[in-house]
Amino acid sequence: MSQASIPNITPTISLTVKQTVALLLGSIALEELALAHIINAEAEKIQYVLGTLKPGVTPQATLSDLLAIDNSVRKTLQEVVRKEILLQQKLEGVLPLVSVV
């Protein structure tokens, strides 16, 4: 067996502090947008099961179906809250840099 050949890659990335702060804030904003989409999807899931998403469609959900959806939505929202806490910490770490720029 021969030895693996790894090319020498030395990328040069040149960013200013202002650009870095903007990228960090942008990444936080995009993550917040993604979480908003997840929350909206969970709301639509509940509306679908209850029959309120599409007017005229009679819901066929049983009590066990409703409890299963409730459990699923609760778990998803718990994960969203955890992610929000991490994003808050990330934002608090970036905010002092905003005054520097």
Gaussian input, Z-matrix of N, CA and C with variables (Angstrom, degrees):
# hf/3-21g

backbone

0 1
 N
 C     1     B1
 C     2     B2     1     A1
 N     3     B3     2     A2     1     D1
 C     4     B4     3     A3     2     D2
 C     5     B5     4     A4     3     D3
 N     6     B6     5     A5     4     D4
 C     7     B7     6     A6     5     D5
 C     8     B8     7     A7     6     D6
 N     9     B9     8     A8     7     D7
 C    10    B10     9     A9     8     D8
 C    11    B11    10    A10     9     D9
 N    12    B12    11    A11    10    D10
 C    13    B13    12    A12    11    D11
 C    14    B14    13    A13    12    D12
 N    15    B15    14    A14    13    D13
 C    16    B16    15    A15    14    D14
 C    17    B17    16    A16    15    D15
 N    18    B18    17    A17    16    D16
 C    19    B19    18    A18    17    D17
 C    20    B20    19    A19    18    D18
 N    21    B21    20    A20    19    D19
 C    22    B22    21    A21    20    D20
 C    23    B23    22    A22    21    D21
 N    24    B24    23    A23    22    D22
 C    25    B25    24    A24    23    D23
 C    26    B26    25    A25    24    D24
 N    27    B27    26    A26    25    D25
 C    28    B28    27    A27    26    D26
 C    29    B29    28    A28    27    D27
 N    30    B30    29    A29    28    D28
 C    31    B31    30    A30    29    D29
 C    32    B32    31    A31    30    D30
 N    33    B33    32    A32    31    D31
 C    34    B34    33    A33    32    D32
 C    35    B35    34    A34    33    D33
 N    36    B36    35    A35    34    D34
 C    37    B37    36    A36    35    D35
 C    38    B38    37    A37    36    D36
 N    39    B39    38    A38    37    D37
 C    40    B40    39    A39    38    D38
 C    41    B41    40    A40    39    D39
 N    42    B42    41    A41    40    D40
 C    43    B43    42    A42    41    D41
 C    44    B44    43    A43    42    D42
 N    45    B45    44    A44    43    D43
 C    46    B46    45    A45    44    D44
 C    47    B47    46    A46    45    D45
 N    48    B48    47    A47    46    D46
 C    49    B49    48    A48    47    D47
 C    50    B50    49    A49    48    D48
 N    51    B51    50    A50    49    D49
 C    52    B52    51    A51    50    D50
 C    53    B53    52    A52    51    D51
 N    54    B54    53    A53    52    D52
 C    55    B55    54    A54    53    D53
 C    56    B56    55    A55    54    D54
 N    57    B57    56    A56    55    D55
 C    58    B58    57    A57    56    D56
 C    59    B59    58    A58    57    D57
 N    60    B60    59    A59    58    D58
 C    61    B61    60    A60    59    D59
 C    62    B62    61    A61    60    D60
 N    63    B63    62    A62    61    D61
 C    64    B64    63    A63    62    D62
 C    65    B65    64    A64    63    D63
 N    66    B66    65    A65    64    D64
 C    67    B67    66    A66    65    D65
 C    68    B68    67    A67    66    D66
 N    69    B69    68    A68    67    D67
 C    70    B70    69    A69    68    D68
 C    71    B71    70    A70    69    D69
 N    72    B72    71    A71    70    D70
 C    73    B73    72    A72    71    D71
 C    74    B74    73    A73    72    D72
 N    75    B75    74    A74    73    D73
 C    76    B76    75    A75    74    D74
 C    77    B77    76    A76    75    D75
 N    78    B78    77    A77    76    D76
 C    79    B79    78    A78    77    D77
 C    80    B80    79    A79    78    D78
 N    81    B81    80    A80    79    D79
 C    82    B82    81    A81    80    D80
 C    83    B83    82    A82    81    D81
 N    84    B84    83    A83    82    D82
 C    85    B85    84    A84    83    D83
 C    86    B86    85    A85    84    D84
 N    87    B87    86    A86    85    D85
 C    88    B88    87    A87    86    D86
 C    89    B89    88    A88    87    D87
 N    90    B90    89    A89    88    D88
 C    91    B91    90    A90    89    D89
 C    92    B92    91    A91    90    D90
 N    93    B93    92    A92    91    D91
 C    94    B94    93    A93    92    D92
 C    95    B95    94    A94    93    D93
 N    96    B96    95    A95    94    D94
 C    97    B97    96    A96    95    D95
 C    98    B98    97    A97    96    D96
 N    99    B99    98    A98    97    D97
 C   100   B100    99    A99    98    D98
 C   101   B101   100   A100    99    D99
 N   102   B102   101   A101   100   D100
 C   103   B103   102   A102   101   D101
 C   104   B104   103   A103   102   D102
 N   105   B105   104   A104   103   D103
 C   106   B106   105   A105   104   D104
 C   107   B107   106   A106   105   D105
 N   108   B108   107   A107   106   D106
 C   109   B109   108   A108   107   D107
 C   110   B110   109   A109   108   D108
 N   111   B111   110   A110   109   D109
 C   112   B112   111   A111   110   D110
 C   113   B113   112   A112   111   D111
 N   114   B114   113   A113   112   D112
 C   115   B115   114   A114   113   D113
 C   116   B116   115   A115   114   D114
 N   117   B117   116   A116   115   D115
 C   118   B118   117   A117   116   D116
 C   119   B119   118   A118   117   D117
 N   120   B120   119   A119   118   D118
 C   121   B121   120   A120   119   D119
 C   122   B122   121   A121   120   D120
 N   123   B123   122   A122   121   D121
 C   124   B124   123   A123   122   D122
 C   125   B125   124   A124   123   D123
 N   126   B126   125   A125   124   D124
 C   127   B127   126   A126   125   D125
 C   128   B128   127   A127   126   D126
 N   129   B129   128   A128   127   D127
 C   130   B130   129   A129   128   D128
 C   131   B131   130   A130   129   D129
 N   132   B132   131   A131   130   D130
 C   133   B133   132   A132   131   D131
 C   134   B134   133   A133   132   D132
 N   135   B135   134   A134   133   D133
 C   136   B136   135   A135   134   D134
 C   137   B137   136   A136   135   D135
 N   138   B138   137   A137   136   D136
 C   139   B139   138   A138   137   D137
 C   140   B140   139   A139   138   D138
 N   141   B141   140   A140   139   D139
 C   142   B142   141   A141   140   D140
 C   143   B143   142   A142   141   D141
 N   144   B144   143   A143   142   D142
 C   145   B145   144   A144   143   D143
 C   146   B146   145   A145   144   D144
 N   147   B147   146   A146   145   D145
 C   148   B148   147   A147   146   D146
 C   149   B149   148   A148   147   D147
 N   150   B150   149   A149   148   D148
 C   151   B151   150   A150   149   D149
 C   152   B152   151   A151   150   D150
 N   153   B153   152   A152   151   D151
 C   154   B154   153   A153   152   D152
 C   155   B155   154   A154   153   D153
 N   156   B156   155   A155   154   D154
 C   157   B157   156   A156   155   D155
 C   158   B158   157   A157   156   D156
 N   159   B159   158   A158   157   D157
 C   160   B160   159   A159   158   D158
 C   161   B161   160   A160   159   D159
 N   162   B162   161   A161   160   D160
 C   163   B163   162   A162   161   D161
 C   164   B164   163   A163   162   D162
 N   165   B165   164   A164   163   D163
 C   166   B166   165   A165   164   D164
 C   167   B167   166   A166   165   D165
 N   168   B168   167   A167   166   D166
 C   169   B169   168   A168   167   D167
 C   170   B170   169   A169   168   D168
 N   171   B171   170   A170   169   D169
 C   172   B172   171   A171   170   D170
 C   173   B173   172   A172   171   D171
 N   174   B174   173   A173   172   D172
 C   175   B175   174   A174   173   D173
 C   176   B176   175   A175   174   D174
 N   177   B177   176   A176   175   D175
 C   178   B178   177   A177   176   D176
 C   179   B179   178   A178   177   D177
 N   180   B180   179   A179   178   D178
 C   181   B181   180   A180   179   D179
 C   182   B182   181   A181   180   D180
 N   183   B183   182   A182   181   D181
 C   184   B184   183   A183   182   D182
 C   185   B185   184   A184   183   D183
 N   186   B186   185   A185   184   D184
 C   187   B187   186   A186   185   D185
 C   188   B188   187   A187   186   D186
 N   189   B189   188   A188   187   D187
 C   190   B190   189   A189   188   D188
 C   191   B191   190   A190   189   D189
 N   192   B192   191   A191   190   D190
 C   193   B193   192   A192   191   D191
 C   194   B194   193   A193   192   D192
 N   195   B195   194   A194   193   D193
 C   196   B196   195   A195   194   D194
 C   197   B197   196   A196   195   D195
 N   198   B198   197   A197   196   D196
 C   199   B199   198   A198   197   D197
 C   200   B200   199   A199   198   D198
 N   201   B201   200   A200   199   D199
 C   202   B202   201   A201   200   D200
 C   203   B203   202   A202   201   D201
 N   204   B204   203   A203   202   D202
 C   205   B205   204   A204   203   D203
 C   206   B206   205   A205   204   D204
 N   207   B207   206   A206   205   D205
 C   208   B208   207   A207   206   D206
 C   209   B209   208   A208   207   D207
 N   210   B210   209   A209   208   D208
 C   211   B211   210   A210   209   D209
 C   212   B212   211   A211   210   D210
 N   213   B213   212   A212   211   D211
 C   214   B214   213   A213   212   D212
 C   215   B215   214   A214   213   D213
 N   216   B216   215   A215   214   D214
 C   217   B217   216   A216   215   D215
 C   218   B218   217   A217   216   D216
 N   219   B219   218   A218   217   D217
 C   220   B220   219   A219   218   D218
 C   221   B221   220   A220   219   D219
 N   222   B222   221   A221   220   D220
 C   223   B223   222   A222   221   D221
 C   224   B224   223   A223   222   D222
 N   225   B225   224   A224   223   D223
 C   226   B226   225   A225   224   D224
 C   227   B227   226   A226   225   D225
 N   228   B228   227   A227   226   D226
 C   229   B229   228   A228   227   D227
 C   230   B230   229   A229   228   D228
 N   231   B231   230   A230   229   D229
 C   232   B232   231   A231   230   D230
 C   233   B233   232   A232   231   D231
 N   234   B234   233   A233   232   D232
 C   235   B235   234   A234   233   D233
 C   236   B236   235   A235   234   D234
 N   237   B237   236   A236   235   D235
 C   238   B238   237   A237   236   D236
 C   239   B239   238   A238   237   D237
 N   240   B240   239   A239   238   D238
 C   241   B241   240   A240   239   D239
 C   242   B242   241   A241   240   D240
 N   243   B243   242   A242   241   D241
 C   244   B244   243   A243   242   D242
 C   245   B245   244   A244   243   D243
 N   246   B246   245   A245   244   D244
 C   247   B247   246   A246   245   D245
 C   248   B248   247   A247   246   D246
 N   249   B249   248   A248   247   D247
 C   250   B250   249   A249   248   D248
 C   251   B251   250   A250   249   D249
 N   252   B252   251   A251   250   D250
 C   253   B253   252   A252   251   D251
 C   254   B254   253   A253   252   D252
 N   255   B255   254   A254   253   D253
 C   256   B256   255   A255   254   D254
 C   257   B257   256   A256   255   D255
 N   258   B258   257   A257   256   D256
 C   259   B259   258   A258   257   D257
 C   260   B260   259   A259   258   D258
 N   261   B261   260   A260   259   D259
 C   262   B262   261   A261   260   D260
 C   263   B263   262   A262   261   D261
 N   264   B264   263   A263   262   D262
 C   265   B265   264   A264   263   D263
 C   266   B266   265   A265   264   D264
 N   267   B267   266   A266   265   D265
 C   268   B268   267   A267   266   D266
 C   269   B269   268   A268   267   D267
 N   270   B270   269   A269   268   D268
 C   271   B271   270   A270   269   D269
 C   272   B272   271   A271   270   D270
 N   273   B273   272   A272   271   D271
 C   274   B274   273   A273   272   D272
 C   275   B275   274   A274   273   D273
 N   276   B276   275   A275   274   D274
 C   277   B277   276   A276   275   D275
 C   278   B278   277   A277   276   D276
 N   279   B279   278   A278   277   D277
 C   280   B280   279   A279   278   D278
 C   281   B281   280   A280   279   D279
 N   282   B282   281   A281   280   D280
 C   283   B283   282   A282   281   D281
 C   284   B284   283   A283   282   D282
 N   285   B285   284   A284   283   D283
 C   286   B286   285   A285   284   D284
 C   287   B287   286   A286   285   D285
 N   288   B288   287   A287   286   D286
 C   289   B289   288   A288   287   D287
 C   290   B290   289   A289   288   D288
 N   291   B291   290   A290   289   D289
 C   292   B292   291   A291   290   D290
 C   293   B293   292   A292   291   D291
 N   294   B294   293   A293   292   D292
 C   295   B295   294   A294   293   D293
 C   296   B296   295   A295   294   D294
 N   297   B297   296   A296   295   D295
 C   298   B298   297   A297   296   D296
 C   299   B299   298   A298   297   D297
 N   300   B300   299   A299   298   D298
 C   301   B301   300   A300   299   D299
 C   302   B302   301   A301   300   D300

   B1=1.4433
   B2=1.5220
   B3=1.3115
   B4=1.4596
   B5=1.5259
   B6=1.2792
   B7=1.4656
   B8=1.5346
   B9=1.3177
   B10=1.4599
   B11=1.5205
   B12=1.3175
   B13=1.4570
   B14=1.5251
   B15=1.3031
   B16=1.4649
   B17=1.5196
   B18=1.3212
   B19=1.4696
   B20=1.5230
   B21=1.3146
   B22=1.4584
   B23=1.5271
   B24=1.3040
   B25=1.4632
   B26=1.5201
   B27=1.2952
   B28=1.4643
   B29=1.5230
   B30=1.3226
   B31=1.4644
   B32=1.5285
   B33=1.2944
   B34=1.4507
   B35=1.5219
   B36=1.3116
   B37=1.4548
   B38=1.5158
   B39=1.2932
   B40=1.4502
   B41=1.5281
   B42=1.3251
   B43=1.4608
   B44=1.5148
   B45=1.3077
   B46=1.4562
   B47=1.5231
   B48=1.3055
   B49=1.4683
   B50=1.5224
   B51=1.3165
   B52=1.4669
   B53=1.5225
   B54=1.3320
   B55=1.4561
   B56=1.5229
   B57=1.3186
   B58=1.4566
   B59=1.5238
   B60=1.3226
   B61=1.4644
   B62=1.5266
   B63=1.3195
   B64=1.4662
   B65=1.5329
   B66=1.3163
   B67=1.4674
   B68=1.5261
   B69=1.3142
   B70=1.4623
   B71=1.5266
   B72=1.3296
   B73=1.4680
   B74=1.5201
   B75=1.3223
   B76=1.4636
   B77=1.5229
   B78=1.3229
   B79=1.4658
   B80=1.5313
   B81=1.3235
   B82=1.4695
   B83=1.5248
   B84=1.3200
   B85=1.4702
   B86=1.5321
   B87=1.3256
   B88=1.4712
   B89=1.5248
   B90=1.3251
   B91=1.4653
   B92=1.5247
   B93=1.3248
   B94=1.4696
   B95=1.5258
   B96=1.3290
   B97=1.4578
   B98=1.5281
   B99=1.3167
   B100=1.4659
   B101=1.5249
   B102=1.3226
   B103=1.4662
   B104=1.5284
   B105=1.3258
   B106=1.4636
   B107=1.5281
   B108=1.3229
   B109=1.4651
   B110=1.5274
   B111=1.3157
   B112=1.4684
   B113=1.5236
   B114=1.3292
   B115=1.4629
   B116=1.5253
   B117=1.3191
   B118=1.4609
   B119=1.5302
   B120=1.3250
   B121=1.4644
   B122=1.5323
   B123=1.3075
   B124=1.4641
   B125=1.5305
   B126=1.3195
   B127=1.4670
   B128=1.5316
   B129=1.3244
   B130=1.4641
   B131=1.5242
   B132=1.3109
   B133=1.4670
   B134=1.5302
   B135=1.3127
   B136=1.4711
   B137=1.5292
   B138=1.3388
   B139=1.4606
   B140=1.5281
   B141=1.3142
   B142=1.4598
   B143=1.5238
   B144=1.3206
   B145=1.4701
   B146=1.5198
   B147=1.3201
   B148=1.4647
   B149=1.5211
   B150=1.3309
   B151=1.4579
   B152=1.5079
   B153=1.3214
   B154=1.4666
   B155=1.5185
   B156=1.3287
   B157=1.4636
   B158=1.5204
   B159=1.3169
   B160=1.4633
   B161=1.5257
   B162=1.3258
   B163=1.4652
   B164=1.5322
   B165=1.3047
   B166=1.4599
   B167=1.5134
   B168=1.3417
   B169=1.4623
   B170=1.5215
   B171=1.3218
   B172=1.4601
   B173=1.5257
   B174=1.3381
   B175=1.4655
   B176=1.5262
   B177=1.3214
   B178=1.4627
   B179=1.5272
   B180=1.3187
   B181=1.4558
   B182=1.5238
   B183=1.3156
   B184=1.4626
   B185=1.5262
   B186=1.3179
   B187=1.4602
   B188=1.5276
   B189=1.3285
   B190=1.4705
   B191=1.5314
   B192=1.3346
   B193=1.4647
   B194=1.5232
   B195=1.3182
   B196=1.4623
   B197=1.5241
   B198=1.3212
   B199=1.4645
   B200=1.5286
   B201=1.3171
   B202=1.4631
   B203=1.5302
   B204=1.3170
   B205=1.4673
   B206=1.5214
   B207=1.3258
   B208=1.4622
   B209=1.5208
   B210=1.3151
   B211=1.4583
   B212=1.5250
   B213=1.3199
   B214=1.4590
   B215=1.5304
   B216=1.3137
   B217=1.4661
   B218=1.5285
   B219=1.3180
   B220=1.4649
   B221=1.5253
   B222=1.3373
   B223=1.4618
   B224=1.5228
   B225=1.3217
   B226=1.4678
   B227=1.5142
   B228=1.3253
   B229=1.4663
   B230=1.5245
   B231=1.3252
   B232=1.4659
   B233=1.5298
   B234=1.3265
   B235=1.4587
   B236=1.5263
   B237=1.3226
   B238=1.4670
   B239=1.5276
   B240=1.3314
   B241=1.4687
   B242=1.5251
   B243=1.3321
   B244=1.4699
   B245=1.5248
   B246=1.3209
   B247=1.4599
   B248=1.5293
   B249=1.3304
   B250=1.4664
   B251=1.5295
   B252=1.3167
   B253=1.4703
   B254=1.5238
   B255=1.3320
   B256=1.4636
   B257=1.5339
   B258=1.3184
   B259=1.4655
   B260=1.5238
   B261=1.3240
   B262=1.4662
   B263=1.5288
   B264=1.3283
   B265=1.4613
   B266=1.5340
   B267=1.3170
   B268=1.4615
   B269=1.5252
   B270=1.3281
   B271=1.4560
   B272=1.5197
   B273=1.3191
   B274=1.4717
   B275=1.5244
   B276=1.3290
   B277=1.4583
   B278=1.5187
   B279=1.3158
   B280=1.4653
   B281=1.5272
   B282=1.3220
   B283=1.4678
   B284=1.5341
   B285=1.3368
   B286=1.4764
   B287=1.5317
   B288=1.3240
   B289=1.4623
   B290=1.5252
   B291=1.3342
   B292=1.4620
   B293=1.5276
   B294=1.3289
   B295=1.4596
   B296=1.5230
   B297=1.3253
   B298=1.4633
   B299=1.5180
   B300=1.3365
   B301=1.4716
   B302=1.4805
   A1=109.89
   A2=116.47
   A3=119.70
   A4=110.97
   A5=114.36
   A6=121.43
   A7=109.62
   A8=116.92
   A9=121.35
   A10=109.83
   A11=115.29
   A12=120.96
   A13=108.82
   A14=115.61
   A15=121.00
   A16=108.25
   A17=116.86
   A18=118.73
   A19=111.15
   A20=114.95
   A21=120.83
   A22=108.49
   A23=116.06
   A24=121.42
   A25=107.90
   A26=115.80
   A27=120.50
   A28=108.39
   A29=116.05
   A30=118.11
   A31=111.03
   A32=114.04
   A33=119.95
   A34=107.67
   A35=114.66
   A36=120.49
   A37=107.56
   A38=115.31
   A39=120.10
   A40=108.84
   A41=115.60
   A42=121.30
   A43=109.16
   A44=115.18
   A45=119.38
   A46=108.68
   A47=115.66
   A48=120.07
   A49=109.69
   A50=116.84
   A51=121.23
   A52=110.87
   A53=116.99
   A54=120.79
   A55=111.58
   A56=115.99
   A57=120.59
   A58=111.17
   A59=116.57
   A60=121.03
   A61=110.18
   A62=116.48
   A63=120.17
   A64=110.94
   A65=117.53
   A66=120.86
   A67=111.75
   A68=116.72
   A69=120.35
   A70=111.44
   A71=116.32
   A72=119.94
   A73=110.91
   A74=116.50
   A75=120.52
   A76=112.02
   A77=116.44
   A78=119.10
   A79=110.90
   A80=116.61
   A81=120.20
   A82=109.61
   A83=116.46
   A84=120.57
   A85=111.05
   A86=117.14
   A87=119.83
   A88=111.87
   A89=116.77
   A90=119.36
   A91=110.83
   A92=116.51
   A93=120.27
   A94=110.47
   A95=116.40
   A96=120.60
   A97=110.94
   A98=116.51
   A99=120.44
   A100=111.34
   A101=116.79
   A102=120.42
   A103=110.83
   A104=116.87
   A105=119.84
   A106=110.41
   A107=116.85
   A108=120.40
   A109=111.42
   A110=116.50
   A111=120.40
   A112=110.25
   A113=116.69
   A114=120.44
   A115=110.39
   A116=116.64
   A117=120.70
   A118=110.90
   A119=116.51
   A120=120.16
   A121=111.16
   A122=116.52
   A123=119.90
   A124=110.66
   A125=116.38
   A126=119.95
   A127=110.49
   A128=116.23
   A129=119.75
   A130=111.53
   A131=116.76
   A132=120.53
   A133=109.60
   A134=116.37
   A135=120.62
   A136=110.17
   A137=116.39
   A138=120.40
   A139=110.96
   A140=117.27
   A141=120.85
   A142=110.82
   A143=115.79
   A144=120.27
   A145=111.14
   A146=116.68
   A147=120.41
   A148=112.56
   A149=116.42
   A150=120.25
   A151=114.43
   A152=117.16
   A153=119.89
   A154=112.66
   A155=117.33
   A156=120.53
   A157=111.03
   A158=116.17
   A159=121.52
   A160=108.08
   A161=117.82
   A162=120.67
   A163=110.74
   A164=115.15
   A165=120.54
   A166=113.54
   A167=117.30
   A168=120.57
   A169=108.12
   A170=115.70
   A171=120.80
   A172=109.37
   A173=116.95
   A174=118.82
   A175=111.10
   A176=115.45
   A177=121.71
   A178=111.10
   A179=117.02
   A180=121.39
   A181=111.43
   A182=114.26
   A183=120.93
   A184=108.08
   A185=115.25
   A186=119.66
   A187=110.48
   A188=117.00
   A189=119.57
   A190=110.89
   A191=116.92
   A192=120.22
   A193=110.54
   A194=116.04
   A195=120.32
   A196=111.31
   A197=116.64
   A198=120.07
   A199=111.10
   A200=117.20
   A201=121.04
   A202=110.46
   A203=116.74
   A204=120.67
   A205=109.69
   A206=116.67
   A207=120.71
   A208=110.52
   A209=117.00
   A210=121.45
   A211=110.78
   A212=116.30
   A213=121.07
   A214=111.42
   A215=116.27
   A216=120.88
   A217=110.22
   A218=116.81
   A219=120.07
   A220=111.16
   A221=117.30
   A222=120.47
   A223=111.58
   A224=115.89
   A225=119.67
   A226=111.05
   A227=117.10
   A228=120.07
   A229=111.72
   A230=117.66
   A231=119.99
   A232=110.07
   A233=116.61
   A234=120.36
   A235=110.78
   A236=117.18
   A237=120.91
   A238=109.80
   A239=117.07
   A240=121.07
   A241=109.93
   A242=117.61
   A243=120.03
   A244=110.75
   A245=116.21
   A246=120.47
   A247=110.66
   A248=116.97
   A249=120.97
   A250=110.88
   A251=116.79
   A252=120.54
   A253=110.03
   A254=116.89
   A255=120.46
   A256=111.21
   A257=116.46
   A258=119.87
   A259=111.37
   A260=116.93
   A261=120.60
   A262=109.73
   A263=116.61
   A264=120.21
   A265=111.10
   A266=116.28
   A267=120.60
   A268=110.25
   A269=117.13
   A270=121.61
   A271=111.11
   A272=117.10
   A273=120.54
   A274=111.09
   A275=116.76
   A276=119.97
   A277=112.71
   A278=117.08
   A279=121.76
   A280=111.84
   A281=118.14
   A282=121.29
   A283=114.17
   A284=120.04
   A285=117.94
   A286=112.53
   A287=117.28
   A288=120.56
   A289=111.42
   A290=116.93
   A291=120.38
   A292=110.26
   A293=117.65
   A294=120.67
   A295=111.73
   A296=117.30
   A297=122.03
   A298=110.63
   A299=115.46
   A300=120.82
   A301=111.55
   D1=137.24
   D2=-178.51
   D3=-92.68
   D4=159.85
   D5=178.86
   D6=-74.01
   D7=141.58
   D8=178.57
   D9=-67.70
   D10=141.33
   D11=178.91
   D12=-104.68
   D13=111.73
   D14=-179.47
   D15=-105.54
   D16=121.71
   D17=-178.85
   D18=-69.32
   D19=152.73
   D20=178.22
   D21=-80.91
   D22=106.05
   D23=-179.84
   D24=-112.69
   D25=115.56
   D26=177.69
   D27=-129.59
   D28=82.14
   D29=-179.59
   D30=-70.98
   D31=142.91
   D32=176.53
   D33=-107.13
   D34=114.95
   D35=179.54
   D36=-115.21
   D37=124.37
   D38=-177.48
   D39=-120.54
   D40=106.94
   D41=178.66
   D42=-125.73
   D43=142.06
   D44=174.21
   D45=-83.17
   D46=167.63
   D47=176.77
   D48=-62.00
   D49=-39.30
   D50=179.36
   D51=-61.42
   D52=-43.99
   D53=178.81
   D54=-65.93
   D55=-38.91
   D56=179.32
   D57=-64.35
   D58=-44.66
   D59=178.70
   D60=-62.11
   D61=-42.49
   D62=178.78
   D63=-62.75
   D64=-40.93
   D65=177.85
   D66=-65.28
   D67=-41.24
   D68=178.52
   D69=-64.53
   D70=-45.09
   D71=178.28
   D72=-64.49
   D73=-38.67
   D74=177.12
   D75=-63.60
   D76=-39.83
   D77=179.63
   D78=-66.89
   D79=-37.21
   D80=176.63
   D81=-64.20
   D82=-44.56
   D83=-179.69
   D84=-61.67
   D85=-41.81
   D86=179.54
   D87=-66.40
   D88=-37.52
   D89=176.64
   D90=-66.24
   D91=-38.96
   D92=176.98
   D93=-62.86
   D94=-40.88
   D95=177.79
   D96=-62.63
   D97=-42.05
   D98=177.98
   D99=-61.93
   D100=-41.40
   D101=178.13
   D102=-65.62
   D103=-37.00
   D104=177.34
   D105=-62.50
   D106=-38.99
   D107=177.58
   D108=-65.73
   D109=-38.08
   D110=177.81
   D111=-64.57
   D112=-44.47
   D113=179.04
   D114=-61.99
   D115=-41.86
   D116=178.88
   D117=-63.20
   D118=-40.77
   D119=178.78
   D120=-63.62
   D121=-37.80
   D122=178.01
   D123=-67.10
   D124=-38.36
   D125=177.35
   D126=-64.39
   D127=-41.60
   D128=178.33
   D129=-66.46
   D130=-32.97
   D131=177.01
   D132=-61.99
   D133=-45.23
   D134=179.26
   D135=-65.08
   D136=-44.23
   D137=179.79
   D138=-61.67
   D139=-38.58
   D140=179.75
   D141=-63.71
   D142=-46.12
   D143=-179.19
   D144=-64.84
   D145=-36.35
   D146=-179.68
   D147=-80.94
   D148=-12.04
   D149=179.50
   D150=83.50
   D151=14.19
   D152=-179.32
   D153=-96.83
   D154=-7.85
   D155=-179.75
   D156=-73.98
   D157=-41.45
   D158=178.76
   D159=-118.29
   D160=106.23
   D161=-179.67
   D162=-58.61
   D163=139.41
   D164=178.87
   D165=93.34
   D166=-11.30
   D167=178.43
   D168=-93.82
   D169=121.29
   D170=-179.48
   D171=-80.26
   D172=126.80
   D173=-179.97
   D174=-66.83
   D175=138.36
   D176=178.67
   D177=-110.35
   D178=16.41
   D179=-175.46
   D180=-75.52
   D181=137.32
   D182=174.83
   D183=-91.64
   D184=173.11
   D185=178.12
   D186=-60.74
   D187=-40.51
   D188=179.25
   D189=-65.81
   D190=-34.37
   D191=175.55
   D192=-63.30
   D193=-44.88
   D194=-179.75
   D195=-63.62
   D196=-40.72
   D197=178.80
   D198=-66.84
   D199=-36.92
   D200=178.32
   D201=-66.25
   D202=-43.50
   D203=178.36
   D204=-64.05
   D205=-42.69
   D206=178.63
   D207=-58.41
   D208=-44.64
   D209=179.90
   D210=-64.14
   D211=-43.03
   D212=179.85
   D213=-63.35
   D214=-46.77
   D215=-179.75
   D216=-64.68
   D217=-41.59
   D218=179.67
   D219=-60.43
   D220=-45.22
   D221=179.29
   D222=-62.92
   D223=-42.49
   D224=179.70
   D225=-63.65
   D226=-44.21
   D227=-179.13
   D228=-68.15
   D229=-31.01
   D230=174.84
   D231=-62.63
   D232=-40.51
   D233=177.92
   D234=-68.18
   D235=-36.83
   D236=177.15
   D237=-62.65
   D238=-42.71
   D239=179.13
   D240=-63.10
   D241=-41.93
   D242=177.53
   D243=-59.70
   D244=-43.34
   D245=179.68
   D246=-65.57
   D247=-37.88
   D248=177.82
   D249=-61.56
   D250=-39.53
   D251=178.56
   D252=-63.11
   D253=-43.26
   D254=177.98
   D255=-64.08
   D256=-40.43
   D257=178.50
   D258=-65.93
   D259=-36.52
   D260=176.76
   D261=-62.15
   D262=-43.25
   D263=178.35
   D264=-64.80
   D265=-39.92
   D266=177.93
   D267=-63.06
   D268=-44.05
   D269=178.53
   D270=-62.98
   D271=-42.77
   D272=179.35
   D273=-63.78
   D274=-29.22
   D275=176.32
   D276=-75.03
   D277=-29.40
   D278=-177.86
   D279=-85.80
   D280=-32.95
   D281=-174.53
   D282=-54.83
   D283=-40.32
   D284=177.54
   D285=-61.19
   D286=-26.60
   D287=179.77
   D288=-74.80
   D289=-23.99
   D290=-179.03
   D291=-64.21
   D292=-37.89
   D293=-179.44
   D294=-71.13
   D295=-21.93
   D296=178.83
   D297=-74.74
   D298=-33.46
   D299=-174.26
   D300=-74.58

